[in-house]
Amino acid sequence: MDPANFDLHIFDIDDTLVNTKEAYWFAQEAALREVYPEVGENKIQALLPRLKWLCATFGSGNVEEYFSAFLASTSDIFPLGSKRLNAILTTYHDTFGSQFTSFKHVEVYLRYLLDIQKKLAIVSNGSVDSQLSKLNTTGLLSFFIQDAIFISDQFPRHLQKPSPHMVKTACEQLGVLPDKAVFYGNSDVDVLAGNLAGTTTAHFAKTTKISSELSTYSSPDFTFTSWSEFLTS
């Protein structure tokens, strides 16, 4: 299957186009090192898996909540205090925003699609300001027209992914039938939304595995581990 044959190419942002996980993991470590220099690198490294687990449990956007839970669970090592928490949040946000990078070959692939006159769209959960900032920081925003960017903040919660509504809206807005579109994402939520919308689905498997309990409904049409695969097909 050659994805270039599709008329519309729809992309998720986080950990599909932009290496978001690496950015917030880097920022988490940087915040702990700066605010708790007395703790030492070995202890910080030993407790990072707990922080990553809390981040995943609370949601990566709920920074104050998961850091508060982490500090409460490690108060014998990381003393609690509102000033320390505020310092962590400040350092985290200052660092996080400067760490976004796109995955290798993403820009080459997007430019190739535009060169062969394909339509491009974004369908991503998150806040509009945050998601546009990621695209702008990585230089990817210039590949997408404003009317082809659909962020979940713009939709009621029940119409956000894994609902197919945003994917269908992208197809309708750009005048392409779902069976002529492909949706690229890194999670079972992305694949499920694309499948329900009737698009072909491409799962970027570098960072996320499809959940076994959803595999019947969220099985992608194809899986890839590098964007370079689409440049040699």
N, C-alpha and C positions, 0 to 999 in steps of 0.2 A: 504494500500500500504506500503510495507516494502522497504525503500530505500536501504537497504543492499543487495537486490537482483540485483541491477544494477552493471555492470562490471566496469564502470568508474564514478568517483565522482568528479565533477568540482566545485570549490569554488571561489566566489568573496572574496575580502579581507575586505574592509572597511565596518564596521558595519554588517558584516556577520561572519567573523572569529575574527576580531580585533575590539575592542570597540573604534573606531576612534573619533566619535563625542564627547565622554566624554573627550578624551585627548585634543582636541583643545578647547573645552569650558573651561576646567581647565586652559589651558595655556593662554587663553584670559583674564580670571579673574586675573590670577597671574601677567600678564603684566601690566594691568591697576592699580592694587594695588601698584606695585613696582614703577612705573613711576609717578603716581599721588597719593602719600600718603596723600596729603592735601585734596583731594576730599572727602574722607570718604566712609565707607563701604555701608551705606544706599543709597547714590546717585549712586555708582557703580552698586549695585544690581538692582536699579530701571532702569538703562539704558542698562543692559546686553541684554534684549530682542531685543533692537534695533541693538546691535552689532551682535547678532546671526542672525537676519534677513538680515543684510548687508552681513554677511559671506555666507549665503545661496544664496543670490542674485548674488554676485560677484563670488562665488565659493570658497570653503575652501582653495584651493591652492593659491589663489590670496590674500595673507595676507596683503601685503603693500597697495593694492587697497582698500580692505574693511576697514582696519584700518584708512586710509586716509579719506575715506568717513565718517566714524564714527566721527573722530575728527573734520571734517569740520561741521558736523551737530550738534555738541555739544560744539562748541568753547567757549561758555559762561561758560562752566563747566570744559572742558579739553582744556586748552590753546594750540593753534597750535604752531608748531616749529619743524624744521628738527631734532634737537637733541632729542627731546621727541619721535618723530616717530622712529628714529633709535634705541633708547633705548627700545621702545615697541617691535620692530621687533626682537631685540637681545634676550630680555627676553622671548618672545613668543617661538622662535625657540629652545632656550636652555631648556625650560620647556616642550614643546610639545614632543620632542624626547624621553623623559624619562617616559612618561605617558602611553604608549601603554600597554594594557592588552588584552589577548584573553578572549572571553566569556566563562563562566563556562561550563565545560564538553566538550569543543571543542577538547582538546588534547585526552581525553578518547575516543571520537568518532573516531578521525583520527587513533588512535592506533588500535582500534577495526577493522576498515576497512582494515588496513594493515595486521592484524592478520588473517583475512579471505581472504587475497590475492586479494583485490580490488585495482584498479589503481586510483591514485589521481592526480588532476591537479588544477592549478590556472588560472583563467581568470579575470583580474582586470584592470580597467582604472586607470591611474596615471603614475608617472614617475618610471622607473625601480629602481633607487637608493632608492627612498622613500618607494616603496612597499616592496622591499627586506629588507630594514631596519626594517620595521614593523614586518615582518615575523621573522627576526633574533632576534629582541628585545623580542618578545613574546615566542620564542623557537619553533615556528611552521615551520620554514624553513626546519628543518631536516626531516619533513614528505614528502617533495616533491623533486623529482629529478629535476635537472636543465632544462632538455628538456621538462618538463611538466609545466613550469611556463610561462604564456603568459601575458605580460603587454602592455597596449595600446601605450606606447612610442615607441614600436617596430613596430607599424603598422601605415599606413596612417590614417588620421582622419576619412575618410569616411568608414574605415573598423573597427573602434572601436565600442564598445557597444553604442547604441542598435543594430548595425549591428550583424548578426549571425556569421560573419566571424571568429572571435577569438574562439568562442565556437566550430565551425566546425573544425577549425585548431587543437584544442586540441584533438578532437575525431580522426582526421586523424593521428596526430602525435603518438597517443597512440594505434592506430589500433583497435578502438572500434566504431561500428556504433552508430549514434546519438540516436537511439531508445533503446540502451542499456546503455545510460548515463543519469545522473541526474545533473542538475546545480542548485546550492544553491546560492541565492542572497537576498539582502534586499530591492531592489527597483524595480519599474516598468521597468526600463532600463534593469536590469538583467533578469527579467522574460521574457520580450519581446525578448531579444537576444536568450535566451534558447528556447523559443517557436518557433521562426523563424528558429533556427538551427535544430529543430526536437527532442530535448531532453525533458525528463521530467523535470519540474521545481518545485523547492521548495522555497517558500518565507519565509524568516525569518522576522516575523512581529513585532519584539520587538521595532524597532525604526522608521520604515517607512511604510506608508500605500500606497497601490496601487492607482494610480491616476484614478479617476472615468472616465475621458475622454479617457483613454487607456484601460479600464477594458476588453473590448471585445477582444483585442489583447494581453493583458498582464495579463490575468487571470492565476494564477499558478495552477499546478496540486494538490498541497497541501501546506498548511501553517503551520508553527510551531513557537512557542514562546520560546522554550528552546531546546538546543542540547540534553538534557537528554531524550527527547521524543524518540529519535532514539536508545536509549540504553535499552528501555523497550518494544519496539514494537515486 
